[in-house]
């Protein structure tokens, strides 16, 4: 365990939440990661009824709006909110010793049929996964406007040390939701960040108040240390840099408000891309240079009609280029199946 990360309660809600047996990650620098526990009867619901013993935990999140800001407060056409539609709540029904329970994490659509989450969520150590699903667009408190996609209850690929897993979705993604593009940029100490997640299984939130990379974030290595507020259920949340590029995968806590040297922890997406054959193919395909556009000068013998003469031709070319870019996700499956 990291000496600088103390096992202390981060806030009232974290103290009230149940957690299943922590999934201890491989390696000496691993941290314990908790997931919130709900009644198995709640599986399939958007709004999760909180157990009476959890007290006013939902009110706690609501009152901490400066820490857990609702993503719905952004305009619908805000670039960050549009990109964040690929991020949803991962609901996992597990069974252990004959007893079922519902645990929640956060997961992100990264291709036409793949999602990215934590290894301690899928396959996890909470028990045998009975079924799993991804809840999208859970932004309203009444749960309206959501879409649920069944998820294969096993990891297609993953690593316990880096705490990541890829799982396959068993249903179509809404056509107006685009997979999130992964960045391969590093994170600098004290760099400004933002995290999008589903803390405690609640509506989609963003942590950006005092959300920074820790001063002890290593320049080299697979992890990013950060001080962005999180809770059980935030596991699998995505860390963005100031240009809204996805740079990290949050996986564990440890932040103590009374300890300036403590931090939460995630894995750099750059390291995941470097380690994963699937992600490497995915990023390479998306980042591949486009073919040069045809010359806009027209035939050599054509008479120069001025700046308005080529307007229609330019618009056609731009429209075709945009259509090709929009079709990228539909070809990702073919690309991933290649050796």
Buried (B, 14 or more C-beta within 10 A) or exposed (E): EBEBBBEBEBBBBBEBBBBBEBBBBEEEBBBBBBBBBBBBEBBEBBBBEBBEEBBEBBEBBBEBEEBBBBBBEBEEEEEBBBBBBBBBBBBBBBBEEEEBBBBBBBBBBBBBBBBBBBBBBBBBBBBEBBBBBBBBBBBBBEBEEBBBBEBBBEBBBBBBBBBBBBBBBBEEBEEEBBBBBBBBBBBEEEBEBBBBBBBBBBBBBBBBBEBBBBEEBBEEEBBBBBBBBBBBBBBBBBBBBEEBBBBBBBBBBBBBEEEEEBBBBBBBBBBBBEBBEBBBBBBEBBEEEEEEEEEEEEEEEEEEEEEEEBEEEEEEBEEEEEEEEEEBBEEBEEBBEEE
